[in-house]
Amino acid sequence: MTDSLLILVTKPPYGFEEAFSGLRAGLGALASGLVPTVNILMVGEGTLNAVAAQRPEAVRMPSNVEAVNDMLDFEAKVYVVREDLLRLVGDVPLLEGVEAIDWERARQVIEGHSMVTTF
């Protein structure tokens, strides 16, 4: 058993199952109580999951926004790498509660968890 799990979300919110699955895996781990600390780090195209202005109905896909908010309700930390987001879409509003960090801080977050998995 591990005491902390970090889920790296590397895929965009629509068109792939990985982001959806990663967020749900995090929720499952928290809800089950098997892992006391579960956090999310969104990198690369995964940063798009943190953008506030999403319209999943336009592409007829389920929204990851609810899962992000559920993670925050469980007091998980949700991070997004600022440089990656800026490169993709510029300076856009994020979902409330998501923390934008630089790559140096992201490395510290990764090193601070006993288990890391990528979706």
Stockholm file with secondary structure:
# STOCKHOLM 1.0

chainA/1-119         MTDSLLILVTKPPYGFEEAFSGLRAGLGALASGLVPTVNILMVGEGTLNAVAAQRPEAVRMPSNVEAVNDMLDFEAKVYVVREDLLRLVGDVPLLEGVEAIDWERARQVIEGHSMVTTF
#=GR chainA/1-119 SS CCSEEEEEECSCSSSCSHHHHHHHHHHHHHHHTSSSEEEEEECGGGGGGGBSCCCGGGGTCCCSHHHHHHHHHTTCCEEEEHHHHHHHHCSCCBCTTCEEECHHHHHHHHHTCSEEEEC
#=GC SS_cons         CCSEEEEEECSCSSSCSHHHHHHHHHHHHHHHTSSSEEEEEECGGGGGGGBSCCCGGGGTCCCSHHHHHHHHHTTCCEEEEHHHHHHHHCSCCBCTTCEEECHHHHHHHHHTCSEEEEC
//
